[in-house]
């Protein structure tokens, strides 16, 4: 159900993304000034609200547009948390490839996943079921599998695909992270909708998931 709360929350998502985009932007060599920060924060906030408004209108033609829009907003927030934590860890360790990179990429993804749980449960899928052990186990299993997919895709790209000129290894590592994020977002939407938050997520029912209880 669409409400003003949805647009307030998506505005908050855009605001946070605007700030979180700063460190990844610096890793690509972009100059960060007070003006670019303001443009990033205001731009992402307005874009998030406008995009959800358009999807709310399109929802009359296909009833999943609005839900996908909220999931995409949360996914974008998760992605920038992932990238920002990754950049911070790369700065701390100096790792831009290899197994150490894969390990810190996985760690960044775990941080983003904690954020993902609460936003997706209470906002995207509007689950009315109380937080439970079985739900936590399902979320952990599918998120862990997604984390493996995420780290594996990023590792393959930075290890086996040469960094194109003129991108630096650090910038190419961010490109690999973005590719991994898109693969993982598809995985997350399908598994969260079908198995993790069954109350308001498509054909899955509580009965379907009783073996996990």
Secondary structure, 3 states (H helix, E strand, C coil): CCCHHHHHHHHHHHHHHHHHHHHHHHHCCCCCCHHHHHHHHHHHHHHHHHHHHHHHHHCCCCCCHHHHHHHHHHHHHHHHHHHHHHHHHHHHHCCCCHHHHHHHHHHHHHHHHHHHHHHHHHHHCCCCCCCCHHHHHHHHHHHHHHHHHHHHHHHHHHHHCCCCCCCCHHHHHHHHHHHHHHHHHHHHHHHHHHHHCCCCCCCCCCHHHHHHC
